[in-house]
Amino acid sequence: MDTRRYILNQFSAISINNYLIVNLIIALSFTSTLSFSQQKGPLFELMPTAKTGITFKNMLTESPTANVLTYEYFYNGGGVAIGDINNDGLDDVYLIGNMVENQLYLNQGNFSFKDITKSSGTAVSQGWKTGANMVDINGDGWLDIYVCLSGKTAPDTRRNKLFINNKDLTFTEKAAEYGLDDPSHSTHSAFFDIDNDGDLDMYLLNHNITVIREFEFAKAKETRDPYAGDKLYRNDNGHFVDISAAAGIKGNPLGFGLGVNIADVNQDGFQDIYVSNDYVEPDYLYINNGDGTFADEMTNYMQHISYFSMGCDISDINNDGWPDIYTLDMLPEDNKRQKLLYGPENYEHFALLVINGFYFQNMRNMLHLNNTDGTYSEIGQFSGISNTDWSWSPLFADYDNDGWKDLFISNGYFRDYTNRDFLKYKGDYFFDMAREKQPADTFHLVSTMTSTPVHNYIYKNNGNLTFKDMSDDWGFANPGFSSGAAYADLDNDGDIDLIVNNQNNAVSIYRNQTQQRHPDRNYLGITLKGLSKNSRGYGAKVHVYAGGQVQYFEQMPTRGFQSSVTGRLHVGLGQQNKIDSIRVKWLTGAEQKLSGITANQTITIEEKNLEKPYLFVSAKAAFEPTNFSRVECPVYYEHLEYGFNDFKRQPLLMTMLTNCGPIMTTGDVNGDGREDIFVGGAQENPGMLFIQSASGSFDPANFPVTQADLQYTDAGASFFDADKDGDLDLYLVSGGYNDYSEKDKATQDRLYLNDGKGNFTKATDALPDMLVSKSCIAYADFDKDGDMDLVLGGRVIPGRYPEVPQSFFLENEGNGKFVDVTAAKAKELGAIGMVTDASWVDLNGDKWDDLVVVGEFMAIEVFINKQGKSLERSTNQYFDKPISGLWNKMIVHDFDKDGDPDIVVGNFGLNTQLHASEKEPITLVYKDFDNNGSVDPILNYYIEGESVPFASRDELLDQIYAMRSKYTDYSSYADARLSTIFSKADLKDAKELKATELRSMYLENRDGKLIPHALPDEAQFAPVYAMTMVDYNEDGNMDLVVAGNQSSIRIRMGVIDANFGQLYEGDGKGHFKYVSQSKSGFRFTGDTKSLDVIDVAGEQFLLVGVNNVGIEAYKLNK
């Protein structure tokens, strides 16, 4: 806001006779502002109590009958509600005290507040208070206050309160009169219009206070608990009626609701509900059916969620006009607290919970990016906002007025309740007391719990789906115990201030100094005024267009945790001082457009009766037609994995190595001019050959599979003419991990010779013995003698990961028999590493095919063909420095049309806890440390600048039993490093693998070098295991299809599944542009292991091989 105009507004009551005094104050203000802008300091100033007059403290008094062991949510803290209760243009503040009285403060301007609790009649002295909302519940234009209660008390002492505004700074409690004196164990409320009828209904978020054992889960799921289950109240002419069961709202006692947010997630014109649940019950995403009922569609929209879900917020974080969803959890940032928190993993137990409907849940913050097609990609780790400790209230807002929504997170829990050593001590104590038949002293146990304050977090939005931690720079470095929080422009100076409710300490009032620090940045405030009883325009959508960018807002003050923010929308504009246009879509269906709005002011937009209402369209219908359409797959093959748990065999594996299919290869095997396909199988589930008919159907062919062949796992396949008889033979690569022995016969490859009519016979004597689990085949006429020679990539030695397996170079003798010439012609290939893919490509233009090999913990390796005599390792010639990664797949093509082949390589991605660079690499140190015959792989990665072991104490002890005597508790392991776990003598002969790059890359072939360029950000959302090319828009430039994901992974890592199949448009110059999911039409789910483009009856089909599912198909639309 313009400084002169602001001060004049504040002194509008001063008479003209005081004109000189006003101007003197203005002059002093400019001097002060100029001086301040030249100073250095945090962006937010913590205002002293003496200045604000807000003396509130949420004091908790522990006792034998009131503590965290008698009421598990004892330390969850209280909420904050902000709103203008007297319509004077200044936002006022209501603060919740769990055990102390709530307090209401009147904003008097200039960060001065007056306590009007007693005179207003809003103190709640009885009961355990939790959440608060300021809402105009009766539509009279004045904000009322709704307060939630919980605790282990009698129902009548925890009835929620509704304070109706009397319009004179006093309130009258009328919850019973309105039907809202609910006695549930309530966390928070959300008021919104469920049926677009013009009044506000209410969702009541509740939680259980009793322990439910796992064997009771199934029964509990079918039970409706009157006090623990959530409720939905419909507003019937000012009286609220519980319609929960009829509306489809779950009311079971497994729901420990901690967060609720309202937004139209699918953009169909009706508001939906997101509920974040603590513990085992999954979060709910209730999609509004438009008829007063809801359906929980969470599993259809999201691939995985937070486990201990706490507060949540819904906001458009990337300015694409679609709402994104963020939930908080309790994963610490630092290594020590992580190690004190992590307990043992049980993969079978986790899988059983998933099967029984408790879904994929992991303990970390989750950012669900809206793909605009009805799916969300979870990218919290990519964005850098996944680890913020025991967190409560997330609040997205543009705190620095640069045009992008930043993120504040309140943080802290008064006791270290989840410390593994305490939990063990607690269990032992209760057991001992039971054995001795003595009463347990829970208060004694509480006193043994440590208390670790942690700081709140604030992140700057970088505008590229990532956030930068600005906690220190912006004034949030001090540790404490915070819970509820809310924002508002408390002094009307044009930037967003914060109020944070703390436990056992004074409330924190943060004054934002952006306007002083960055006077060149602009803003706009928007107040909405509805026609109906929804006077504040809840649910209205606001699009602000400025400087070629659109910002999207949805009016809903209920945000974060137990709190409600200002009802005034805040739009940061950066350098833009004028708004091109504003579009407002009201829930009634009316749409308004405003233009010519200048910045640095607050405007009021009033809903108008319009004859032509805006027609909302759903997300699915909004972008038809798509580039590809999902169709019934013409190739029916069900892929079923063997079901072996690799982690039982080697507890410190990062991912399972068993699940590597289904793979595919295509070719015309019977000479009829149509492409046929072979789909690879898994152990006990053999692959199948399909012959394409003239109509485009694919018919299973007779393929020689014996009982002995059921032991194989197909990891690679290729059709090529092995015996020079003019038809396509089939080579199958044997891979997998399973329960294979080190030199298991099931890892021997197979060659099937074609009779020219599509009939295959196994060539039992064509291949040398290669008893190692492999990953890929690459064929080329290496020596130009007219037949195809082979490279086979060794993937793993079963049971001995990550020891280097043998890779092979086979020379064709001309009759379809192959001999191993690795030692003679490619000696450095044999032990190159854990290979995942290989390709022949003429890199240097000498007309001889060279070889590129990639793999896990490998550099991208180049072998130059020395005119058919040998393959010479020449990696250093093509790279200025080795690029070691967790590479999975590559594809070769001249993408920049400069006459030489380029390479795209798929990597592990950036959306995990693992990050790697030259300075801070991931390392894998291994040997048989305890001399028991097994290999012990120790993964290390960097946290806060220091290399630490990834394994938790329990994981390490599962692998190396002897460590139990060294690390007797979690505390002793919390600060462990590789050098303290093992002695110098232990590490002397240990081997080390390294990864310095996790991004998927485009390697530009230029001037004899392979120049790395990272693929677009979306390609880094998940591991890439499959790629193919297609010119989808027929512009003559090859485009990329990229897919992957990884669900066969450590529970603690969590499934990585943010890639729904991605289309990248190539420009013929080596650049790739991500095509949105709503435009591409791709909606791959699961782990994609293979892709192939095939002609089916004159149309192009993209076939997708999904692990443990089968083959799916998408047709290219032209």
C-alpha positions, 0 to 999 in steps of 0.5 A: 500500500502507498505509505502516504495513503496508508497513514492518511487512512489511519489518521482520517479522524484527525481534523483539518486543524491538525494538518501540519502534524499529519504531514510531519508524521508522514515525513518521519514515516518516509525517513524511517522507511528509507532507513529501514530499507537500507538495513539488513535483518529478517523479513519478519519481525517478531513483535514484542508483547509490550507493543502488541498488547497480546499477552495470551499464552497457551499454558499446559499443566501436566498432572497424573490425570492430564498428560500425553499418556492419558490423552494422546492429543494433549500437546496438539495445541490450539488454533488461531482465528483471524477476521474483522469482527466489527467491519472496521477494515482491520482484522481481529484475532481469536486465540484458543487455549487448551486448558486456559481461557480463549482470548479475543483481541480487537485490532486497533491498528499499527499492531496494537490490540485490545483484549476484549474477551470478557466484554465480548463474552467469548471466553470458554473456561470449561473443557479442552478447546481445539479449533476456531473459525470466524464465519458469518454463519447467519449471513448478516454480514458480521463474523461469528466465532465457532469453537471446537472442544475435545478431551477426555471429559464428559460429553456435555463439557465438550459441546462445541460453542457458537458465538453469534456477533451482536454487532457491538463487540459482544457475542451471544453463545447459540450453538444449541439453537443452531444445532451445532453444540456437537459433543464429539471429540472435535478438532476443527470445523469447516464451513462451506456450501455443499449444495450451492444453495447460498448458505453455509453448511459445516464439516466437523472434523473429529478424532478418537481418544481410545486405542483400537487394536489391529485385529479390531480394524475390520470391525471398526471400519464398519462402525459409526462412532457418534463421538469419534467419526467426522460429521457433515451438517446441512444448513436448513434455514438456519438450523443445522442437521446431521446428514453424515451417513446419508451424505456418504461421510465416513464415521468410523472410530479409526479416523483421527482427523487433524486437518480439513480443507475445502476446495473444488479439486476437480473444477466441476463447480462443487466444493470437495473436502480433503481430510488428513487423518492421523495414524492408520486410517487413510486421508479422505478426499470427498468428491462432491456429487452435486446432489448433497452427497460425497464419494471418497475418491482419494485412491483414484486421485492419489497414489500415496499419502502421508501416514501421520497426516496433520494439518493440510492446505490446498492452494495453486502453488505453480500458477497453472490455475488448478488446486494442489494439495499439501499435507504435513507429517513428522519426518525430521530434517536432521539425521539424529532425530530421524534415527531416534524416530525410525523403528523396524520395517515389516514389508509383509505387514505393510503389504497386508495393510495396503491389501486391507484398504489402508493404502500406501502411506509414508511418514513425510510431508506430501505435496500433491501436484494437480495434473489437471486430468483428475490425477495428482503427482506427489512431489514433496521431496522434489520440491524440498518440503518433505522433512519439517519434523513434527509439523502442524499448520501449513499455510501457502501465501505470497509472503514476499509479494513476488507473485508466487505462493510461499509456504509457512509451517508451524512446528513442534511437539512438547515431548519426544513421545515417538522417541524409540528408546522411550517407547521401549522403556514405556513398554518394558515399564508397563510389562514390569508393573503388570508382572509385579501386579503394581499400578503403573505411574504414568506421570512418572513416565511422562517426566522421563520424556525428553523435550526438544524444541524445533523451529518453524519453517518458511519456504520461498517459492522458486517458481519452478515447483521447488521451494527454498528454506528461508527460515533463518533469513526470514526470522524463524530460526528460534526453536519452540513448540507451535501449533495453530497459525493464521495469516492476515495483513494485520496493519494493512500495509500490503504484506501478509503477517503471521500469528502463531499459537505456541505451547507454554509460551507467548503467542508469536506475532510476526510483522512482515516487512516486505513493503519496506524491504521491497518497495518495488513489489506490488500487491492487491487485496480482494474482499468478496461480498456475496449476495446470499447468506454466504456473505463472504463468498466462500467457494468463489474462484478468483483468477488474477491476470497480470504480466502474462501470468495467472494466479488462482485463489479459492475463497476458503479461510479454513486452512492449516491446523485448527485455524482460519485465516483472513477472509481478504485474498492477498495477491502478490504482483512482483513488479507488475503495477497493473492488473490486466483482468480479474475473473470471479466465479461464484458458487451460484454460477455467476461470473464477473470480469473486472479490468483496469485495476491498479495495484497496491489497494484493496478492492471489494467485489460484490456478487451480482445477479447475472442472466448468463451464469458461468458454465463450469466444466469438469477437469476431464472434459475441459481438454478434449481431445487428447493426443492419445486415448486409452483403449482396450488393449489388443494384447491380453497378457496378465503379468504376475510376479513370483512374489519373492521378498528380496528384502528378506534375503538382503535386508539392506537392499534399497529396491527389489531386483526381482520385479523387472517385467514385463518386457516386450519386443516386436517384429514380423515373425511370420512374414505377413507384413504385420508386427507381432509381439512377445511379452516376457514373463516372470518366474512361474508365469511364462511369457507369450507370443502374439500374432497380429491378424489382418483385423488388428487382433493379437492371437496367442501363438504356440510357443515352446515352454516346458516345465523347466522354463517356468523357472526363468524371469524374462528381463530382456528380449529381442527379435533379430535374425540370429542364424541368417536365414532371413526371418526373426529369431527370438532371444530372451535374457534371463534376469531376476533375483528371487531365490536364485542361487549365485550361479543358478541355471534359471539365469541362463539365456535362451535363443529360439529359432524361427522357421519363417512361419512364426514357429519357434524351436529352442536352440539348446546349444547356441549359447555359452554358459552365462549363469548370472542375472542379466538385464538387457541385450544389444545386437549389432554386426560388430565386425561387419561379417554379415551376422549379429553379435551380442552384448548382454548386460550383467545385472546382479549376482543373486544374494550378493548385491552389489558385487559386480556381475559378469557382462558378456560380449558374444560373437556370432559364428554365422550359423546362430551359434555364439561364443564368448569373446569378452576377455579377448575383445572387450576385456573392460566390459566384463566387470563394468558394473551392474548394467541396466541397459546397453545400446550400439551406436556409431558415436564417432561417425566412422561407420562402425557401431560403438557401444554405450552401457549404463547401470546402477552406481555406474558412469555412462560408459562408452566403448569405441569399436576398433574396426571390428577387432575390439571394443575399447573403453573410451568414456573419458574421451566423451565426458569431461568427468564421469557422470555416475548415477542410478541409470536404468534405460536409454534411447538413441536418436539424432534428436537435434538433427545435426547428423549424429546420434544423441542419447536420452538416459533415464535415471532415479530422479529427484523425488526421494530422500536421496540427493547426489552431486560431485560434492555430496555423492551417494556412496554404497560401501560393501563387503562381508563385514561380519564374515558370515558369508553374506554381503553387507551393503551400506548406503550413505547419503548426505543430510545437512552437509554430512554423509550418514548411513541410510539404514536405521538401527533396526535395518543395520542390526537385521543385516549384521547381527553382531552390531546388537552389542554395539548399538544397544539402543537408538540413541547410541546409533543416532550419531553413527557414521560409516567411520564409527560403525566400522573400524579402519581395518574393517573398511580397508578392503571394503569396496565403494560405489558412487553416484553423483547424478540422479537426474534423467539426462539428454546427452547431446553428441557434439564435437566428439563429446557427449554434453549432458542436459537435464530433462525437464523437471517433470522427468525427475519426478520418478525413476525412469525405466521405460522410454520410446519415440513417436512423432505424435504431432507429425512435425518431423521431430521425434518426441519422447514418451517417458515412464517408470515409477518404483513401488518395490522399494523400502517402506521408509523410502515409500513408493515413487509413482509421480510419473503417469506416463509423460509425453515430451515434444521434441523441437528438432534442436535437442529440446524437449517440452513437457506436454501436460497429462490432460493434453497427452491423455496418458494415465499410466499407473503402477510401475511401467517397465517397457514401452513399445509403439506398434502399428495395429491395422494402420493405426499407431498404438503405444503399448505399456508394460506394467509390472504385476499387471500386464499390457495396457494400450493407448491409441495415437489420435490424429 
